[in-house]
């Protein structure tokens, strides 16, 4: 058992970071609560969702709670729902692949094992890119647990995923979102139409929709840009139209996988430009806001000291054991442990840690996410009936 760094305890106390609330109010709890509300046995409705025969769950990539409130004028429909809405936490890291699998399985990252955008493949010196799934890793072996969608299907619920055709059958989809039917829909109009049809299937139905344009816009233009605000307004109109088109007895749940932080380009540290930061590190993974460092044998303590000295108050630098003890990933299975970095760098404020040689696109992204700040971790849970 590791003792937690004083800096982490102070950050939690100050509200600078938000620990995940697995089993209480997090993305782990959304689909199990929906299934309980649908009457599926052995499921617990910890979120207190209303009983219904039909549910539609819409995940808006990158819609942080704080961003929604800051730009409420751009999203009057969502803002009205937020007035009576609640929040849940993203998973750690607060990144798309990890949060989507957390939502789809109903278990925390330490159990499902998709613990980052990129992570080490144990026994190799390679990284698994979980969005591209660009290695020979078998998705069912990487994430063997039954998904919440599969449990719903086994209970007789008509389950449908409505999302882009490009995502059908990908490693990430198979790992975390398998179960039920997959209906491709690339345009907003198609997604509404397909969701309405899917929601009318059977005596009980669950439809999962994914909307990714807000996240993409924030990465490229920033979460406070005019482009992002226009995109938010577009999504707001989409959600209102979706609700109007759905059957009256369907409950619409809107949530997100993470929020977003704009990181000025002069507030970034490049691992590859500082030999002292590369010393003792043989592989760098994770995200710019949640960096994973895989260290050479016996080098972890030296790496921790060097990074804490270099970053100071701009980041939390924890060992793997400290992060696990802090509950960042929930219970961690033995097979998952070596996928995590030996050292984890959680950026604070408007900072980030890039690795430009391995990830040349990172310097082109203005909006980033992955750490435990409120802007990244707190996401909405909105109910439209």
Buried (B, 14 or more C-beta within 10 A) or exposed (E): EEEBBEBBEEBBEEEBBBBBBBBEBBBBBBBBBBBBBBBBEEBEBBBEBEEBBBBBBBBBBBBBBBBBEBBBEBBEBBBBBBEEBBBBBBBBBBBBBBBBBBBBBBBBBBBBBBBBBBBBBEEEEBBBBBBEBEBEBEBEEBBEBEBBBBBBBEBEBBBBBBBBEEBEEBBBBBBBBBBBEBBBBEEBEBBBBBBBEBBBBBEBBBBBBBBBBBBEBBBBBBBBBEEBBEBBBBBBBBBBBBBEEBEEEBBBBBBBBBBBBBBEEEEBBBBBEEEEBBEBBBBBBBBBBBBBBBBBEEBBEBBBEBBBEBBEEBBBBBBBBBBBBBBBBBEBBEEBBBBBBBBBBBBBBBBBBBBBEBBEEBBEBBBBBBBBBBBBBBBBBBBBE
